[in-house]
Amino acid sequence: MMSPVKLSLTKKNEKKEEKSASQKGVLGLEKRKHPRFFVELPLDYSRKGKKTDFGGMVKDAGEGGILVYLPEKIDLGEVLKVEIYFAKGLELNTVQGTAKIVWADLAAKETWREHRYGLEFQSMPKGMVQKLKNLLKDLGETHKS
């Protein structure tokens, strides 16, 4: 079992960390159109037909989607309503939209009752796409500093 590693904010394709033994030999083809940024942002989500919101953590983000850790097992293809929280100065902001679960890695942290998912954005209310782009731009500028 690997202990959690806190990573600094970097573009995903610039990560220089050595892969663990369990990741070696796995061929991963990058299919993304947009760069991803490592982040640690809180997330609220709700499932269709459920009245309760749950919390999770966004671990990387890009214009096309997010990598999240959620406390429950969810089926591939399910669409979630998501709200990502971030600070801009002294103000708390959110990015809201819907996202579909396109992949799952249930073995990642199942012992801590966390499940890792790749979510692809499906839709966002007016203005949210630009808000997300601004957040990612700010993250990119922070990375350059």
C-alpha positions in Angstrom: 0.0 0.0 0.0 1.4 3.4 -1.0 1.2 6.3 1.3 -0.4 9.5 -0.2 2.0 11.9 -1.8 1.2 15.6 -1.9 2.2 17.0 -5.3 2.8 20.6 -6.1 0.7 22.2 -8.8 2.2 21.2 -12.2 1.0 20.5 -15.7 0.3 16.8 -15.9 2.6 16.3 -18.9 5.5 18.0 -17.0 5.4 15.6 -14.1 8.8 14.1 -13.4 7.9 11.7 -10.7 9.0 8.0 -11.0 6.2 5.7 -11.5 5.4 3.1 -8.8 6.0 -0.6 -9.5 2.2 -1.1 -9.9 2.2 1.5 -12.7 5.2 0.3 -14.6 4.5 -1.5 -17.8 1.1 0.1 -18.2 0.7 1.7 -21.6 -1.3 5.0 -21.3 -2.1 6.8 -24.4 -2.9 10.5 -23.9 -6.2 11.2 -25.6 -7.0 14.6 -24.1 -7.4 17.8 -26.2 -6.7 20.1 -23.2 -3.8 20.1 -20.7 -4.6 19.0 -17.1 -3.4 20.7 -14.0 -2.8 19.0 -10.6 -5.1 20.6 -8.0 -6.7 19.9 -4.7 -10.2 21.4 -4.8 -13.3 20.4 -2.9 -16.2 19.2 -4.9 -19.9 18.6 -4.1 -21.9 16.3 -6.4 -25.3 14.8 -6.6 -26.6 11.8 -8.5 -29.8 11.7 -10.5 -32.8 10.7 -8.4 -30.9 11.3 -5.1 -31.7 14.2 -2.8 -28.4 14.1 -0.9 -25.3 15.9 -2.0 -21.9 14.2 -1.4 -18.4 15.7 -1.1 -15.3 14.7 -3.0 -11.9 16.0 -4.0 -10.8 17.1 -7.5 -7.2 16.0 -8.0 -6.6 17.3 -11.6 -8.6 19.5 -13.9 -8.8 20.5 -17.5 -11.3 22.1 -19.9 -12.6 18.6 -20.9 -13.0 17.1 -17.5 -11.7 16.3 -14.0 -10.1 13.5 -12.0 -11.9 13.0 -8.7 -12.0 10.9 -5.5 -15.5 10.2 -4.3 -16.7 8.3 -1.3 -19.0 5.8 -3.1 -19.0 3.4 -5.9 -20.7 4.8 -9.0 -21.4 3.1 -12.4 -19.6 4.1 -15.6 -21.7 6.3 -17.7 -23.6 7.9 -14.8 -24.0 11.6 -15.1 -23.4 13.7 -12.0 -24.2 17.3 -11.2 -20.9 18.8 -9.9 -19.9 21.9 -8.1 -16.2 22.7 -7.7 -15.1 25.2 -5.1 -12.1 27.5 -5.3 -10.8 30.7 -3.8 -10.0 33.8 -5.8 -8.5 36.3 -3.5 -10.8 36.5 -0.5 -13.8 35.3 -2.5 -15.2 31.7 -2.7 -16.1 30.8 -6.2 -17.7 27.7 -7.8 -17.7 26.1 -11.2 -20.9 24.1 -11.8 -22.0 21.7 -14.5 -22.8 18.1 -15.3 -20.1 15.5 -15.9 -20.2 11.8 -17.0 -18.1 9.1 -15.4 -15.9 7.8 -18.3 -13.5 5.6 -16.3 -13.1 4.2 -12.8 -10.2 2.9 -10.7 -11.9 1.4 -7.7 -8.8 -0.3 -6.4 -7.0 3.0 -6.0 -8.1 3.8 -2.4 -10.9 1.4 -1.8 -9.5 0.6 1.7 -10.2 4.3 2.7 -13.6 4.2 1.0 -12.5 6.5 -1.7 -13.0 5.7 -5.4 -11.1 7.4 -8.3 -13.0 8.5 -11.3 -12.4 10.3 -14.6 -15.3 12.7 -15.3 -15.9 14.3 -18.7 -17.9 17.6 -18.7 -21.2 17.3 -20.5 -22.8 20.7 -19.9 -22.3 23.9 -17.9 -24.6 26.9 -17.3 -23.9 30.1 -19.2 -20.7 31.7 -18.0 -19.3 28.6 -16.3 -17.1 27.5 -19.2 -15.3 30.9 -19.1 -15.1 30.7 -15.3 -13.4 27.3 -15.7 -11.1 28.6 -18.4 -10.1 31.5 -16.1 -9.5 29.1 -13.2 -7.2 26.9 -15.4 -5.4 30.0 -16.7 -4.7 31.1 -13.2 -3.5 27.7 -12.3 -1.2 27.7 -15.3 0.2 31.1 -14.3 0.8 29.9 -10.7 2.7 27.0 -12.2 5.0 29.3 -14.1 6.0 31.3 -11.0 
